[in-house]
Amino acid sequence: MDFQSLKQKAEALKNKTLKAGKDAVEYSASKLAESSLTLKSKADFEAFVETSKNTTGKDSTTGQEKTYTHRAIAIVVDTKSEFFTKMLYALPVLAAKAFSQNIALKLADKDMKEGDFTLYTITQFPALLVFENTKHVKTLQGEEN
């Protein structure tokens, strides 16, 4: 076995490894895209906005009524963009951090069935929509923002 054939086998093994790694990344991205972290329909989006409704409860020490404010943040993206793929990997960590602050966080497909984002004056994607007590509070547009 000469050096040239050994080099060719190493090159073939390297290419096979790179392809397997790329396939694994694409597979995990597709599974995250199909998960509950993304909103796929208008009904899902409306139910998600409802999670921002304020709740009331009694304080265990004083017994007084207390109102708990909740927020919902929807990031509206094009599912065919590179930004969407990057967000899929960061989203589980961001959603966990947001949950600790009474904030729900999900990705929404800009091309969802029956979805109408013109109500929120979105002209550029990706866009971030903030809801509090089921009311639209703020819109941030563009990847930089």
Secondary structure, DSSP 8 states (H G I E B T S, - for coil): --HHHHHHHHHHHHHHHHHHHHHHHHHHHHHHHHSTTEEEEHHHHHHHHHTT--EEEE-TTT--EEEE--EEEEEEE-TTSHHHHHHHHHHHHHHHHHHTTTEEEEEEEEEEET---GGGT--SSSEEEEEETTEEEEEEESS--
